[in-house]
Amino acid sequence: MNFYIVDDDPSVPMILQQIIEKSMTNTVVGTAPDANKVLTDLLHMDVNIMLVDLLMPGISGIELIKKVHQLKPAIRFIMISQVKDSDLRAEAYEAGIEFFIDKPINVIEVKTVVEKVSQNIQMTQKLENIQSLVGGGATPAPPQHDQQSVNRETVLSILRFLGITSEAGSSDILAISQIMQEQNLSFREIDFEAQYHIDDREKKIMFQRIRRAIKTGLTNLATLCMDDMGDEIVVEYANTLYEYKNVRNEMLYLEGTRSTGGKTSLKHFFDGLVQER
């Protein structure tokens, strides 16, 4: 993976680079003390993951992330900060970061976070490869699939229909749905701490990623429903994944006749998702 680090404390990029490059597969391709040269650098650099300080001179780390996301939406973000303000952290997650790394830098925390984000990227790449094979083009003779493969492709086709395969949480959705199918579990029966070897804080972060993806799917589904309310697949997914009233509320919000959109439920979404065959 290729990394780019932005922090106005010169010691922080040095420490992070030493930790990150202990893995032979990781390379820090660039660093910057502020936002000024970042966008120029990214035009001619291949970057997978950016580590960005929250508070910097000039524009904040959150504003920088928004600008970079417009330029290169595939880049994943980790935020570095000693700030504990919950509102600022929530704003950072809304901007698209996947994890926080707290200052002072902790070696184990950096390794764990970097590994998780790298795994998410790899899972997303696998999703895209599967999608390209399952998607359009000349249709080959149907291969012999085991049930696990069929279930995975079914879930992937639903995520593709919702327009969220490029969302950071899509790989988490696919992985959780596979656990539910393979172990015959409902969403509430999953022991995430045991399955993922994560603590409660890390579980909350993962759920935030998933909720962002599911909310995007709700918005996309509501838009489809506005275009064609008679589409049976749209109506089925509206009921199965979100409950139709939430899709209806999202439609009214998009039309400007309601102040808030529809709500999402992880339990309802996942339990409905694995029921689809």
N, C-alpha and C positions, 0 to 999 in steps of 0.2 A: 504494500500500500504506500502511496505517496502522501506525505503530510506537509502542511504549511502552518506555521505558528505565528500568531500576532500577539505581542505583549510588550508594553513599554518598559518593563523591568528586564534589562539585558540578561540577568541571571536565569530567568525563567525559561526562555527558549533553549538555553544551554543545557539546563537540567532535563527538560522534556526531551530534547534530542538524544541525549545519552540513554534515557530510558527507552524511548521508542525504537531506536536503532539497535538495541540489543537483540531484537528479532531480525534475522537475516532478510526477511521479506519486507521490512519497512525501511523507508527512506524519507528523511526530511529534506524536501526540495527547495524550501525557502522559508525565510523568517522576515518579520517586519516589526518595527517599534510602534507603528500606528497604521491608520487606514490609508495613508497617502499613496503608497506604492503598491498596495495589495491588488487592486483591480488591474493595474498595468501588468504586474507579474502574472496574474492568472490567465491573461490573454495568450501567453506562450508557455504555460506550464500545465502539466497533467497532474491534477491534485484530486485525491479521493476524500481526504479528511482534513478539515481545518480546525485548529485549536485557537480560540479567540478570547482575549481578555475582555471582561465585561465593561470595566471602567478604563477608558483611555482618553488622552487629549484629543480634541477634535470631536469626531463622531464616536458614539458609543459602540461597543461590540455588537449590541443588538441591531443598530442601524447598519453596521457593516455587513452583518449576516444577511439582512434583507437585500442589500445591494448585490452581494455575491450570489445570492439565490436567484436573482433575476438574470445574472450573467451566466452562471453555471449551476442549474438546478440540481444536478446529480451529486454535487459535493455535500458531504455530511459534516455536521458541526458539533464540536464539543466546546463548552464554555468554561473558561478558567475564572475563578473569582473567590475573594474572601468575603464578599457581601452575602449576608444571610437574609436580606429583605425578600419576603415571600412574593410580594407584588412584582418586583423586578425579575425574580426567577420565573414566575408565571409568564411574564411578558417574553422572556427568553425562549421558553418552550413554545409559546405561540409563534415566535419568529422562525422556529424550525430546528432548534438544537435537540440533540438526542440525550446528552448527559451533561452534568456539571462535574468539574474537577475543582476541589476546594484548595485554596492556599492556606497555609504553606503546602507545597507539593508533597504528596505521599506516593512513594514508588509503587506500592501494591495497588492503590486506587488507580493510578495512571495506567498500569498494565491491564487491570481488569476492564476499565472503560474502553481503552483502545482495542482490546481483543473483542469486546462485545460489538462495538461499532463496525469493526472489520468483518465480523461474522454476519452482521446484518447486510452489509454490502454484498458479501459473497452469496447470501441467500437470495437477495434481490436479483443478482445476476443469473442465478439458477432459475428464478421465476421467469425472467425475461427469455432465457433460453428455451424453457418449457413452452412459454407462450408462443415463441416463434415457430416451434415445432407443431404445436397444436393448432396454431392460427391458420390464416389464409394461405393461398397458393395451391398448387396442384395437390390433390388429395391422394396420398399413397394408400396401398392396401393396409387395412387397419391392423396394427400390431397386436400381439397377444399381451394384454395387461393383467397384472395381478390386481386384487381388489384395492390394495393400498394406492397403487398408481391411478386407478380409475377415480378413487375418492379425491386424490390430490388434484387431478385434472378438472374434476367437477368444481371444487372450491376455487381453483384458479380461474375457471371460466366465469364464475360469479364475480370474483374480484375484478376481472377484466370488464365485465358488463357494468359494474359500478364505477369503473374508471379510476381504480385506486391501486393498480399493480405497481405504480411508480412511487407510491407513498412509502415513507420509512416504516410504517407499521404493518405493511402488507406481508413481510416475511414473518413477523410475529403471528399474524392471523393464520397464515398457512401452517406454521409449526404447531400452534395451539389446537387448530382443528384436527391435525393429524394425531396428536396425543388423545384427543377426545374420541376419535374414531377407532384408533388402535386399542385403547384401553376401555372403550365403552363407558365413557364418563360424561356427565353433564359439566357445564362450565364451572359451577360452584363446587364440584367434587374434585377439581384439579388442585393438587398440592404444589403450588408454584415454587415454593422454597425448595422442595425436594426435587422437582422435575428440572428446574433451571439452576439450582444451587445459588440462589440470590436471596438477599435480605428484603425486608419490607420496603425499604426506601427504593431499592432497585426495581422491585415489583411495581411500585407506584409510577416510576419513570416509564417502564415498559407499557403500562396501562395508558399513560398519557399519549404515548406514540400511537397506540392502537385507537384510542378515542379520536385523535385527529384524523386518522385514516377513515374510520367509520363515519365521522361527521361529514367528511368530504363525499363519501359514498351516498349519504342521505341527501345532500345538496344536489348531487348529480342525478340521483333517482327522482327527486322532486321535479327537476328540470325536464327529465324524460316524461314524467307523468303529465306535466303541463302541456307537452307537445302532443301526447297521445294517451289520453286517459283510458282508452279501450284496449291497450296492449296488455295481454294476459300475463306475460312474463313480468312486466313492470309491476302490475297489481300483486302478483304472487310474491315477489321479493319485498314489496312494500309491506305486506302483511307478515311474511315469515321473518324478515330480518329487522324490521323497525316498528311494526304495528302501523297500520295505515293512518291512524290519527296523527302520528308524528310526521309522516310524509305530507299529509294534508296541511299541517301547521307550517311546515317548511315551505310548501308552495305559497301559502298566504304571505309568509314573510318575504319570499322572493318577489311577490307581486306588490309588496309595499302596503298590504292591508292588515298586517299583524306586526307587532313590535319585537316579537321573539320567534325563533324558528322551532323546529321539532326537536325532541329530546332523543338521545340514544341510550341504549342499555347494552352493556357488554354481554350480560347473560342472555338476553333475548336474541341478540345478533348471533352469538356463537351457537347457541342451542338450535336456532333456526338454520344456520349455515350447515351444520353437520347432518341435518335432516334431509337436505336436498340431495338427490341422487341423479 
